[in-house]
């Protein structure tokens, strides 16, 4: 009986140990599966993060490229807007008596303009010389002491103002002479009467009023030139 009891207890103990080992193995397998699931979740999260970063970089690159294209288009539009339009060309005809006629301005008109310019040049030359002589005379009067100065210095101040005015008017006359000479040269080479901005012919009425002008009234009002 004793042997049977001992054999039964051993068998019971073996069964209990096998059961415990099975439980432990099950727990290990469960823990292993949990760890594997956690690792898989971490890998998946990292992969999603990498994809998000890559997509964000690509979106930023595309946005930068689009912004660059938009800026280049804007600058190109500004360049085209500010780009001077090509000037119109004028057709020259024949050269006669020192005048190069064109299809818009014949010899008769150009000859009358040249005569007008020469007359104005003579007047401006005389005017400039007279004003310069008057200014120099005023300077000499002051230097020689012929001017009487009162307590307020009125007469002396007036002479200084007159001298400065004469010099300014003389300079303006000399500048006008330069413009007249340039206009005479344009008549000679066949460029007279055409706008320096557009190349289009200037109306004859304006040329008669200001024979040395190089732009139309519209261009002057629009701020394209000086005269």
Order of alpha helices (4+ residues) and beta strands (2+ residues): alpha-beta-beta-alpha-alpha-alpha-alpha
